[in-house]
Amino acid sequence: MSAVSGPLLLAITQKKVHGASAVAAAICGVLTYLIIYVPKLEGSVYLCVAYGCVASIIVAFIANAFLAKGNSSKIVSLRS
């Protein structure tokens, strides 16, 4: 859940999505979850997933804003 929330929300709300922004968001969501859950910084698993979701969403939108401006071959047009 923490890995796919950012790319999924990005695909629903944006017309043009860069592939690297989805990958970066998924990696960031998983890393955030692991950084908080493994050393037991937070006791609740569900709250750790929520932190990962928020981080994934933020990274997805920021990365897409920077990467989707260019004319790259990795930009996917979801809607016309």
Residue, then its C-alpha position, 0 to 999 in steps of 0.5 A: m500500500s505504501a508503495v502504490s498510493g503515490p503512483l496510483l493517485l498521480a495516474i488518476t489526477q494528472k494528464k501526463v505522467h513520467g515513468a520515473s516519477a512513479v518508480a521514485a514514489a514507489i521506492c520512497g514509499v517502501l523505504t519510508y515504511l521500512i525506516i519507520y517500522v524496522p527500528k520500531l520507531e512507531g508501534s502501529v504497522y498501520l501508521c507506518v503504512a500511512y507514513g509511507c503513503v504520504a511520502s509516496i504521494i508527495v514524491a510522486f507529485i514533486a517528481n512528476a512536476f519536474l520530469a513531465k515538463g520536458n519532451s521525453s519518451k518516457i512521458v505517458s499521456l493518459r488522457s487527451 
